Every structure is written in structure tokens, then in C-alpha cells.
Amino acid sequence: DPRSEQYKEKIEKGIIKPGEPFYQYIPGRSVDAVSSATELYFAKRGLLYSYVGGKRYDTTFLHLKEWLSCIRHGGTPACGIDQAFQEAITAHMGTRAYLEGRTMYWDAEKEEITRG
């Protein structure tokens, strides 16, 4: 948005160009980087790619393609905000349980993690 107040300074300096894509994906023959523990987990298991119609696709590319398409065309992603929230909370609970050495519970009414 060329009228963005949040990014006004960066737009004026030319760091952000509203008329150009903010994200660009250039596929290669192999993985060029592993950017998170999740990607490392999948990379070690050979799960970085998916095949659609016999053609190999990077799963990160497919995820971003779907997400951007939903933004542009008003669709609903395969993993919406509610499902993503549940999955993120589950991961946080597991991490806290491991680090604190105790069971964690979810208080749905307060929407917070509680100690067991």
C-alpha cells in the first residue's frame, strides 16, 4: 500500500517499492537454506517436496503460493488462523512441558497455558 503509515519511511527511501512484489520465489535444483527448526525436521526426513501431477514442488513454495492467492482473491487457506493457533499452542505447550519438566494444560476459557 503506497499510503502505508507503518512503512512510510521505507517507502520514501525506496527500500519498499509498493508496485513490486514483496516476496519473490526463485526455484532452484536444491534447497538453498533451512530457515527454521520445523524445516530442518522435514528436511532430515526428505519431506521438503510434494509432487503434483508428476511435477516436484517445494512445500514452502506451495504454502506461500496458497497463502498469497487467498490474500489476493479472498479465499480460505487449507490451514486457517484457528487451526494454526491450535497447532502453535500445542507446540508451545510441548516446549514448556519439556523445559519445565511438568505437564501443561490449556485453559480454553482464559485462552492460556497453565501448569500441571
C-alpha positions as CSV (number, residue, x, y, z in Angstrom):
1,D,0.0,0.0,0.0
2,P,1.7,3.2,-1.1
3,R,-0.2,5.1,1.6
4,S,1.1,2.8,4.4
5,E,1.9,4.8,7.6
6,Q,3.7,1.9,9.1
7,Y,6.2,1.7,6.2
8,K,6.1,5.3,5.1
9,E,9.8,6.0,5.8
10,K,10.9,2.8,4.0
11,I,8.7,3.6,1.0
12,E,10.1,7.1,0.8
13,K,13.7,5.8,1.0
14,G,12.9,3.3,-1.8
15,I,13.6,0.3,0.5
16,I,10.0,-0.9,0.0
17,K,8.5,-0.5,-3.5
18,P,4.7,-0.8,-3.4
19,G,4.5,-1.6,-7.1
20,E,6.8,-4.6,-6.9
21,P,6.3,-8.0,-5.2
22,F,7.3,-8.0,-1.6
23,Y,8.2,-11.7,-1.8
24,Q,9.9,-13.4,-4.7
25,Y,10.5,-17.1,-5.1
26,I,13.1,-18.3,-7.5
27,P,13.1,-22.1,-7.5
28,G,16.4,-24.0,-7.8
29,R,17.5,-27.6,-8.1
30,S,18.1,-28.0,-4.4
31,V,17.4,-26.5,-1.0
32,D,19.3,-23.2,-0.7
33,A,18.7,-22.7,3.1
34,V,16.9,-24.2,6.0
35,S,15.3,-21.3,7.9
36,S,13.7,-23.0,10.9
37,A,13.7,-26.0,13.2
38,T,10.5,-27.1,11.5
39,E,12.1,-27.1,8.1
40,L,15.1,-28.9,9.4
41,Y,12.8,-31.6,10.8
42,F,11.2,-32.1,7.4
43,A,14.5,-31.8,5.5
44,K,16.0,-34.6,7.6
45,R,13.1,-36.8,6.7
46,G,13.1,-36.0,3.0
47,L,9.8,-34.1,3.2
48,L,10.7,-30.8,1.6
49,Y,8.9,-31.6,-1.6
50,S,5.5,-32.6,-2.8
51,Y,4.5,-33.9,-6.2
52,V,1.6,-32.5,-8.1
53,G,0.7,-34.0,-11.5
54,G,4.2,-35.6,-11.6
55,K,6.0,-32.3,-11.1
56,R,8.1,-31.7,-7.9
57,Y,7.3,-28.6,-5.8
58,D,9.0,-27.1,-2.8
59,T,6.3,-27.3,0.0
60,T,7.3,-23.9,1.3
61,F,6.5,-22.5,-2.2
62,L,3.2,-24.3,-2.3
63,H,2.3,-22.9,1.2
64,L,3.2,-19.3,0.2
65,K,1.5,-19.6,-3.1
66,E,-1.7,-20.7,-1.5
67,W,-1.5,-18.0,1.2
68,L,-0.8,-15.2,-1.3
69,S,-3.6,-16.5,-3.6
70,C,-6.0,-16.3,-0.7
71,I,-5.0,-12.8,0.1
72,R,-5.3,-11.7,-3.5
73,H,-8.5,-13.5,-4.3
74,G,-10.3,-13.7,-0.9
75,G,-10.0,-17.5,-0.5
76,T,-9.6,-19.6,2.6
77,P,-6.2,-21.4,3.2
78,A,-6.0,-25.1,3.9
79,C,-4.7,-24.2,7.4
80,G,-6.7,-21.2,8.6
81,I,-5.9,-19.0,11.6
82,D,-7.9,-21.1,14.0
83,Q,-6.1,-24.4,13.1
84,A,-2.7,-22.6,13.0
85,F,-3.4,-21.1,16.5
86,Q,-4.2,-24.6,17.9
87,E,-1.0,-26.1,16.3
88,A,1.1,-23.2,17.6
89,I,-0.3,-23.5,21.1
90,T,0.3,-27.3,21.1
91,A,3.9,-26.7,20.1
92,H,4.4,-24.1,22.8
93,M,2.8,-26.4,25.4
94,G,5.2,-29.2,24.4
95,T,8.2,-26.9,24.6
96,R,7.2,-25.5,28.0
97,A,6.5,-29.0,29.3
98,Y,9.9,-30.2,28.2
99,L,11.8,-27.2,29.6
100,E,9.9,-27.0,32.9
101,G,9.7,-30.8,33.4
102,R,5.9,-30.8,34.0
103,T,2.6,-31.3,32.3
104,M,0.9,-28.3,30.8
105,Y,-2.8,-27.8,30.3
106,W,-4.8,-25.5,28.1
107,D,-7.4,-23.2,29.8
108,A,-9.9,-22.7,27.0
109,E,-11.9,-20.1,28.9
110,K,-8.9,-17.9,29.6
111,E,-7.1,-19.0,26.4
112,E,-3.8,-19.5,28.3
113,I,-1.4,-22.3,29.1
114,T,-1.5,-23.5,32.8
115,R,0.9,-25.6,34.7
116,G,0.0,-29.1,35.8
